[in-house]
Amino acid sequence: MTVSIGILGLGAVGTLMAHHWQQHCLYALTRQQQEASCRLEDEGSLATLHLPAWQGESLDWLLVCTKAAATLDALQLWRPRLAAVKRLLLLQNGMGQHQQVQQWLDQQGLSCELWAAISTEGAWRRDDGVIVRAGKGEILAGRIPISINSEKSPDTTVTAPAPCKTVDNIQQYQREKLAVNAVINPLTALYRCRNGELLEHPDYYPHFKALCAEIGDLYQQLGWPLAFDPLTRISAVAKATATNRSSTLQDHLAGRPDELAYITGYLLEQAAAATIELPLCAQLWQQVRGEPHPATLRATSNPVIPVGARQP
């Protein structure tokens, strides 16, 4: 069945999704409100799509692929037309922005459903602007519960367009991906290295291993079950993507704002709320950002439980 989809954020991920969905009725949401061209190279074959500018037509889905920190500002630009949107689908790294968007939707009186998606597909932009598909993967999507802390199953009567696989509890999958990102992304930014070097360099690997343990302990204390051993899974991801530069490293090399506030920062916020210390994450944030995270400053005035300590 053909559906109408708007795409906000036609970078590497947005372009890849446009090509996945080229059989549907697609629209581009750009600042210039003009037609957009999306060029994708996949296994040596170059394809170009031309997406008309969205003029407020009814949308079954609005895919948001901006950086997490830019989400609200990007949506605010399109506020007058968002009543025509049935569902917002945020395909981004990190967590925390979904709560912000849901609160904003409520404040604006907008009734569109909020969905989240995660992807293990790889894509990057060449100097000539062509997006190169670097690896095939899986895209999971699910509706965010009305209460962000609710664990009840979302509405399964609607499914996201293929190749997205619709899942009941997207938050579980988000947390699993967050655990991976919270190790690889800040460490590669700190050491200015590709993913695989975290496993190979004698100075980087002990840091990598210790961070996996700290995050695994945090998840246990927060009651966020993982379906894998953190060190085993995160090592496997780093090995499988050995030649890749993480998105955070790419941001730093290009002088762009990164997404660590929604990765490491999100974990520091959750830990502080539960009075749990995360010394390695806190130190890593300060090393990469050059200043302490606000959550760690607040935590100094409250008693905290060292990560790894088990509560009775």
CORLIN-V929593 format. One record per residue. SS is DSSP state (h for helix, s for strand, l for the rest). OMEGA is omega as a letter, one per 40 degrees, with the letter a starting at -180 (NA if undefined). NEAR is the number of other ideal C-beta (glycine too) atoms within 12 Angstrom. Layout:
ss = (SS & SS)
omega = (OMEGA & OMEGA)
near = (NEAR & NEAR)
//
This chain:
ss = (l & l & l & s & s & s & s & s & l & l & l & h & h & h & h & h & h & h & h & h & l & l & l & l & s & s & s & s & s & l & l & l & l & l & l & s & s & s & s & s & s & s & l & l & s & s & s & s & s & s & s & s & s & l & l & l & l & l & s & l & s & s & s & s & l & l & l & h & h & h & h & h & h & h & h & h & h & l & h & h & h & h & h & h & s & l & s & s & s & s & s & l & l & l & l & l & h & h & h & h & h & h & h & h & h & h & h & h & l & l & l & l & s & s & s & s & s & s & s & l & l & s & s & s & s & l & l & l & l & l & s & s & s & s & s & l & l & l & s & s & s & s & s & l & l & l & l & l & l & l & l & l & l & l & l & l & l & l & l & l & l & l & l & l & s & s & l & l & l & h & h & h & h & h & h & h & h & h & h & h & h & h & h & h & h & h & h & h & h & h & h & l & l & l & l & l & h & h & h & h & l & l & l & h & h & h & h & h & h & h & h & h & h & h & h & h & h & h & h & h & h & h & l & l & l & l & l & l & l & h & h & h & h & h & h & h & h & h & h & h & l & l & l & l & l & l & h & h & h & h & h & h & h & h & l & l & l & l & l & h & h & h & l & h & h & h & h & h & h & h & h & h & h & l & l & s & l & l & h & h & h & h & h & h & h & h & h & h & h & l & l & l & l & h & h & h & h & h & h & l & l & l & l & l & s & l & l & l & l & l & l & l)
omega = (i & i & i & a & i & i & i & a & a & i & a & a & a & i & i & i & i & i & i & a & a & i & a & i & a & i & i & i & a & i & a & a & i & i & i & i & a & a & a & i & a & a & i & a & a & i & a & i & i & a & i & i & i & a & i & i & i & a & i & a & i & i & i & a & i & i & a & a & a & a & a & i & a & i & a & i & a & a & a & a & a & i & i & a & i & a & i & i & a & i & a & i & i & i & i & i & a & i & i & a & i & i & i & i & i & i & a & a & a & a & a & i & i & i & i & i & i & a & i & i & a & i & i & a & i & i & a & i & i & i & a & i & a & a & i & a & a & i & i & a & i & a & i & i & a & i & a & a & a & i & a & a & i & i & a & i & i & i & i & a & i & e & i & i & a & a & a & a & a & a & i & a & i & a & i & i & i & i & i & a & a & i & a & a & a & a & i & i & i & a & a & a & i & a & a & a & i & i & a & a & a & i & a & a & i & i & i & a & a & i & i & a & a & a & i & i & i & a & i & a & i & a & i & a & i & a & a & i & a & a & a & a & a & i & i & i & i & i & a & a & a & a & a & i & i & i & i & i & i & i & a & a & a & a & i & i & i & a & a & i & a & i & i & a & i & i & i & i & a & i & a & i & i & a & i & i & i & a & a & i & i & i & a & i & a & i & a & a & i & i & i & i & a & a & i & i & i & a & a & i & a & i & a & i & i & i & a & i & a & i & i & NA)
near = (11 & 13 & 26 & 27 & 39 & 46 & 44 & 45 & 36 & 41 & 34 & 35 & 40 & 42 & 39 & 41 & 44 & 40 & 33 & 34 & 33 & 22 & 16 & 27 & 23 & 38 & 39 & 34 & 40 & 26 & 17 & 12 & 17 & 17 & 19 & 30 & 21 & 36 & 28 & 35 & 25 & 22 & 12 & 10 & 13 & 19 & 23 & 19 & 29 & 18 & 33 & 21 & 25 & 35 & 18 & 20 & 20 & 22 & 35 & 30 & 40 & 46 & 48 & 43 & 39 & 38 & 35 & 39 & 25 & 30 & 39 & 29 & 22 & 34 & 33 & 21 & 22 & 36 & 21 & 15 & 25 & 32 & 18 & 26 & 36 & 25 & 39 & 46 & 48 & 49 & 48 & 40 & 42 & 41 & 38 & 36 & 37 & 40 & 30 & 29 & 38 & 32 & 20 & 24 & 30 & 17 & 14 & 21 & 11 & 27 & 17 & 34 & 31 & 40 & 41 & 48 & 41 & 37 & 38 & 30 & 32 & 28 & 37 & 30 & 27 & 17 & 9 & 10 & 20 & 25 & 34 & 28 & 30 & 27 & 23 & 17 & 24 & 19 & 35 & 30 & 38 & 35 & 36 & 36 & 25 & 19 & 16 & 25 & 16 & 14 & 18 & 16 & 17 & 30 & 19 & 16 & 9 & 21 & 25 & 38 & 34 & 17 & 23 & 33 & 21 & 28 & 26 & 20 & 26 & 37 & 33 & 28 & 30 & 39 & 35 & 31 & 38 & 42 & 44 & 42 & 43 & 47 & 45 & 49 & 48 & 47 & 46 & 44 & 37 & 35 & 29 & 20 & 32 & 26 & 39 & 27 & 29 & 42 & 30 & 19 & 21 & 12 & 15 & 26 & 24 & 17 & 29 & 40 & 26 & 26 & 42 & 36 & 27 & 36 & 46 & 34 & 32 & 42 & 34 & 23 & 28 & 29 & 16 & 29 & 18 & 27 & 16 & 22 & 19 & 35 & 28 & 19 & 25 & 37 & 27 & 22 & 35 & 37 & 21 & 22 & 32 & 22 & 19 & 32 & 30 & 41 & 39 & 42 & 32 & 29 & 28 & 26 & 18 & 18 & 8 & 19 & 20 & 34 & 36 & 42 & 33 & 39 & 47 & 47 & 41 & 41 & 47 & 42 & 31 & 34 & 38 & 32 & 21 & 27 & 23 & 36 & 29 & 44 & 26 & 36 & 47 & 36 & 24 & 38 & 38 & 25 & 21 & 32 & 27 & 13 & 13 & 23 & 34 & 18 & 32 & 31 & 17 & 18 & 29 & 16 & 11 & 17 & 13 & 24 & 22 & 20 & 34 & 21 & 17 & 11 & 15 & 4)
//
